């Protein structure tokens, strides 16, 4: 069966996962991570993508971003890939790309899943109790910015984060409190599964709203014999602006 086009919606947040080939490391040291963030900052600015959070791990990168146009996300990731791979190969004396060929992503409903997505991206989706109690946050993650420990010019706060409080201090305290509540296993797995498979993450009404505007399915087909309209929706692209 042919692979579906990527699900992209301008104006809504997306969780992005970009993995190393066969689970191999793509970020070997602090210099690699600094280079990646520099490439991300310039590529996001040029493509018109807002970055809300990030986590740079040995074998994968996770991002929480909002593209401003239908093509912005793809253009940003292509630009980051070109710039980073060139530097990575020169430093480590290798050839080819260390990345899995296709980055994965999911559109999320911000009112319900933004903080869940942010925790996943920042590596605190399982249990952030230690951080909530004053522990050291991950160095190559945007969590330090959201806890008020440093200011990161790469990041733009989403309105779903602003509702945590009227002042930066209130939002930082509220997010720290949020980290003290473990995310249920089913929710963690649902978000990662959605990102890796390209399905939307949101309420039924949110997904139905996306489905109404495109021929690209935002969710798996229901079990059983598909309707004629559902069968017609298998092919096509899903990249529509939010009205």
C-alpha positions as a Python dict, from the first residue, in 0.01 Angstrom:
ca = {
    (1, 'X'): (0, 0, 0),
    (2, 'X'): (135, 343, -94),
    (3, 'X'): (253, 564, 190),
    (4, 'X'): (20, 851, 271),
    (5, 'X'): (145, 1207, 226),
    (6, 'X'): (253, 1383, 543),
    (7, 'X'): (-21, 1547, 749),
    (8, 'X'): (54, 1921, 769),
    (9, 'X'): (-181, 2197, 883),
    (10, 'X'): (-69, 2559, 879),
    (11, 'X'): (-129, 2740, 1207),
    (12, 'X'): (-152, 2433, 1432),
    (13, 'X'): (125, 2284, 1649),
    (14, 'X'): (305, 1972, 1527),
    (15, 'X'): (516, 1722, 1718),
    (16, 'X'): (812, 1619, 1500),
    (17, 'X'): (1038, 1318, 1551),
    (18, 'X'): (1351, 1275, 1336),
    (19, 'X'): (1547, 959, 1405),
    (20, 'X'): (1888, 823, 1319),
    (21, 'X'): (1917, 545, 1061),
    (22, 'X'): (1850, 211, 1230),
    (23, 'X'): (1853, 380, 1569),
    (24, 'X'): (2212, 494, 1531),
    (25, 'X'): (2338, 808, 1712),
    (26, 'X'): (2298, 1134, 1521),
    (27, 'X'): (2408, 1373, 1797),
    (28, 'X'): (2737, 1254, 1941),
    (29, 'X'): (2848, 1545, 2160),
    (30, 'X'): (2772, 1900, 2272),
    (31, 'X'): (2925, 2047, 1956),
    (32, 'X'): (2681, 1846, 1743),
    (33, 'X'): (2387, 1968, 1950),
    (34, 'X'): (2497, 2330, 1932),
    (35, 'X'): (2538, 2300, 1556),
    (36, 'X'): (2191, 2148, 1524),
    (37, 'X'): (2029, 2431, 1720),
    (38, 'X'): (2206, 2691, 1506),
    (39, 'X'): (2080, 2519, 1191),
    (40, 'X'): (1729, 2492, 1337),
    (41, 'X'): (1716, 2860, 1434),
    (42, 'X'): (1810, 2985, 1087),
    (43, 'X'): (1596, 2730, 901),
    (44, 'X'): (1288, 2800, 1114),
    (45, 'X'): (1324, 3174, 1064),
    (46, 'X'): (1365, 3142, 688),
    (47, 'X'): (1079, 2893, 644),
    (48, 'X'): (834, 3071, 874),
    (49, 'X'): (806, 2811, 1151),
    (50, 'X'): (762, 2891, 1520),
    (51, 'X'): (957, 2667, 1757),
    (52, 'X'): (785, 2606, 2092),
    (53, 'X'): (1006, 2329, 2232),
    (54, 'X'): (1283, 2084, 2150),
    (55, 'X'): (1476, 1787, 2283),
    (56, 'X'): (1805, 1673, 2132),
    (57, 'X'): (1880, 1310, 2214),
    (58, 'X'): (2155, 1078, 2099),
    (59, 'X'): (1946, 889, 1846),
    (60, 'X'): (1666, 1134, 1765),
    (61, 'X'): (1545, 1493, 1770),
    (62, 'X'): (1199, 1594, 1893),
    (63, 'X'): (1043, 1929, 1811),
    (64, 'X'): (720, 2112, 1890),
    (65, 'X'): (658, 2365, 1614),
    (66, 'X'): (388, 2559, 1430),
    (67, 'X'): (433, 2609, 1053),
    (68, 'X'): (289, 2929, 910),
    (69, 'X'): (231, 2789, 560),
    (70, 'X'): (155, 2456, 400),
    (71, 'X'): (514, 2394, 293),
    (72, 'X'): (701, 2557, 582),
    (73, 'X'): (756, 2244, 792),
    (74, 'X'): (906, 2043, 507),
    (75, 'X'): (1127, 2330, 396),
    (76, 'X'): (1256, 2382, 749),
    (77, 'X'): (1342, 2017, 803),
    (78, 'X'): (1512, 1992, 464),
    (79, 'X'): (1723, 2299, 539),
    (80, 'X'): (1818, 2172, 885),
    (81, 'X'): (1913, 1836, 738),
    (82, 'X'): (2138, 1985, 471),
    (83, 'X'): (2319, 2218, 709),
    (84, 'X'): (2359, 1974, 993),
    (85, 'X'): (2468, 1674, 785),
    (86, 'X'): (2741, 1878, 617),
    (87, 'X'): (2888, 1976, 954),
    (88, 'X'): (2835, 1632, 1110),
    (89, 'X'): (3016, 1452, 828),
    (90, 'X'): (3308, 1693, 829),
    (91, 'X'): (3356, 1667, 1206),
    (92, 'X'): (3324, 1290, 1222),
    (93, 'X'): (3490, 1207, 888),
    (94, 'X'): (3203, 1019, 740),
    (95, 'X'): (2976, 1031, 433),
    (96, 'X'): (2604, 993, 367),
    (97, 'X'): (2323, 1100, 592),
    (98, 'X'): (2289, 983, 953),
    (99, 'X'): (1913, 1050, 942),
    (100, 'X'): (1628, 817, 869),
    (101, 'X'): (1502, 930, 531),
    (102, 'X'): (1169, 1076, 641),
    (103, 'X'): (1095, 1278, 953),
    (104, 'X'): (775, 1186, 1137),
    (105, 'X'): (514, 1428, 1267),
    (106, 'X'): (163, 1468, 1404),
    (107, 'X'): (-76, 1762, 1425),
    (108, 'X'): (-205, 1813, 1780),
    (109, 'X'): (-511, 1986, 1922),
    (110, 'X'): (-348, 2262, 2131),
    (111, 'X'): (-623, 2304, 2390),
    (112, 'X'): (-605, 1935, 2487),
    (113, 'X'): (-257, 1814, 2400),
    (114, 'X'): (-8, 2102, 2387),
    (115, 'X'): (143, 2043, 2732),
    (116, 'X'): (145, 1670, 2667),
    (117, 'X'): (335, 1736, 2344),
    (118, 'X'): (574, 1976, 2516),
    (119, 'X'): (655, 1722, 2788),
    (120, 'X'): (716, 1454, 2526),
    (121, 'X'): (947, 1678, 2325),
    (122, 'X'): (1138, 1791, 2635),
    (123, 'X'): (1186, 1432, 2754),
    (124, 'X'): (960, 1465, 3059),
    (125, 'X'): (660, 1270, 2936),
    (126, 'X'): (711, 980, 3176),
    (127, 'X'): (781, 1142, 3512),
    (128, 'X'): (914, 1491, 3576),
    (129, 'X'): (895, 1465, 3956),
    (130, 'X'): (1269, 1518, 4003),
    (131, 'X'): (1259, 1834, 3793),
    (132, 'X'): (944, 1954, 3968),
    (133, 'X'): (1130, 1922, 4301),
    (134, 'X'): (1424, 2131, 4186),
    (135, 'X'): (1636, 1872, 4009),
    (136, 'X'): (1866, 1959, 3719),
    (137, 'X'): (1675, 1975, 3387),
    (138, 'X'): (1812, 1807, 3073),
    (139, 'X'): (2081, 2032, 2922),
    (140, 'X'): (1982, 1991, 2557),
    (141, 'X'): (1612, 2042, 2607),
    (142, 'X'): (1395, 2353, 2614),
    (143, 'X'): (1260, 2269, 2961),
    (144, 'X'): (1506, 2505, 3130),
    (145, 'X'): (1352, 2795, 2938),
    (146, 'X'): (1001, 2699, 3043),
    (147, 'X'): (1107, 2677, 3407),
    (148, 'X'): (1267, 3024, 3398),
    (149, 'X'): (1622, 2894, 3440),
    (150, 'X'): (1745, 3050, 3117),
    (151, 'X'): (1607, 3248, 2824),
    (152, 'X'): (1616, 3081, 2482),
    (153, 'X'): (1573, 3320, 2186),
    (154, 'X'): (1490, 3028, 1957),
    (155, 'X'): (1156, 2969, 2130),
    (156, 'X'): (817, 3133, 2081),
    (157, 'X'): (556, 3063, 2346),
    (158, 'X'): (226, 2920, 2226),
    (159, 'X'): (-99, 3058, 2364),
    (160, 'X'): (-166, 2715, 2516),
    (161, 'X'): (138, 2771, 2739),
    (162, 'X'): (43, 3131, 2820),
    (163, 'X'): (-285, 3020, 2975),
    (164, 'X'): (-83, 2866, 3261),
    (165, 'X'): (-48, 3210, 3418),
    (166, 'X'): (-61, 3585, 3374),
    (167, 'X'): (311, 3640, 3430),
    (168, 'X'): (624, 3446, 3331),
    (169, 'X'): (675, 3348, 3696),
    (170, 'X'): (321, 3211, 3726),
    (171, 'X'): (364, 3008, 3408),
    (172, 'X'): (698, 2869, 3524),
    (173, 'X'): (552, 2764, 3859),
    (174, 'X'): (249, 2609, 3691),
    (175, 'X'): (463, 2413, 3445),
    (176, 'X'): (688, 2287, 3724),
    (177, 'X'): (374, 2172, 3905),
    (178, 'X'): (257, 2004, 3584),
    (179, 'X'): (582, 1809, 3561),
    (180, 'X'): (515, 1655, 3901),
    (181, 'X'): (216, 1469, 3758),
    (182, 'X'): (320, 1156, 3562),
    (183, 'X'): (158, 1118, 3220),
    (184, 'X'): (-39, 791, 3192),
    (185, 'X'): (136, 526, 2984),
    (186, 'X'): (-153, 505, 2737),
    (187, 'X'): (-133, 879, 2665),
    (188, 'X'): (244, 871, 2617),
    (189, 'X'): (218, 580, 2377),
    (190, 'X'): (-73, 738, 2189),
    (191, 'X'): (124, 1058, 2121),
    (192, 'X'): (439, 882, 2004),
    (193, 'X'): (233, 643, 1791),
    (194, 'X'): (52, 938, 1633),
    (195, 'X'): (382, 1111, 1554),
    (196, 'X'): (544, 804, 1402),
    (197, 'X'): (238, 713, 1194),
    (198, 'X'): (132, 1064, 1099),
    (199, 'X'): (-215, 1066, 1254),
    (200, 'X'): (-368, 1372, 1420),
    (201, 'X'): (-379, 1381, 1801),
    (202, 'X'): (-697, 1536, 1933),
    (203, 'X'): (-1062, 1499, 2017),
    (204, 'X'): (-1310, 1340, 1779),
    (205, 'X'): (-1448, 1681, 1684),
    (206, 'X'): (-1096, 1812, 1617),
    (207, 'X'): (-1012, 1517, 1392),
    (208, 'X'): (-1349, 1541, 1217),
    (209, 'X'): (-1280, 1908, 1149),
    (210, 'X'): (-951, 1817, 983),
    (211, 'X'): (-1114, 1535, 788),
    (212, 'X'): (-1375, 1770, 646),
    (213, 'X'): (-1116, 1988, 473),
    (214, 'X'): (-907, 1735, 286),
    (215, 'X'): (-886, 1401, 113),
    (216, 'X'): (-591, 1292, 330),
    (217, 'X'): (-704, 1086, 629),
    (218, 'X'): (-606, 1245, 964),
    (219, 'X'): (-683, 919, 1151),
    (220, 'X'): (-683, 543, 1083),
    (221, 'X'): (-982, 395, 908),
    (222, 'X'): (-1243, 247, 1136),
    (223, 'X'): (-1256, -129, 1148),
    (224, 'X'): (-1496, -304, 913),
    (225, 'X'): (-1585, -243, 553),
    (226, 'X'): (-1506, 122, 465),
    (227, 'X'): (-1774, 345, 323),
    (228, 'X'): (-1747, 460, -36),
    (229, 'X'): (-1648, 809, 81),
    (230, 'X'): (-1377, 670, 312),
    (231, 'X'): (-1235, 462, 29),
    (232, 'X'): (-1217, 775, -184),
    (233, 'X'): (-1020, 947, 94),
    (234, 'X'): (-730, 701, 94),
    (235, 'X'): (-533, 892, -170),
    (236, 'X'): (-447, 1259, -183),
    (237, 'X'): (-266, 1522, 18),
    (238, 'X'): (-349, 1676, 352),
    (239, 'X'): (-200, 2021, 374),
    (240, 'X'): (-462, 2285, 441),
    (241, 'X'): (-449, 2622, 615),
    (242, 'X'): (-654, 2684, 926),
    (243, 'X'): (-929, 2933, 847),
}
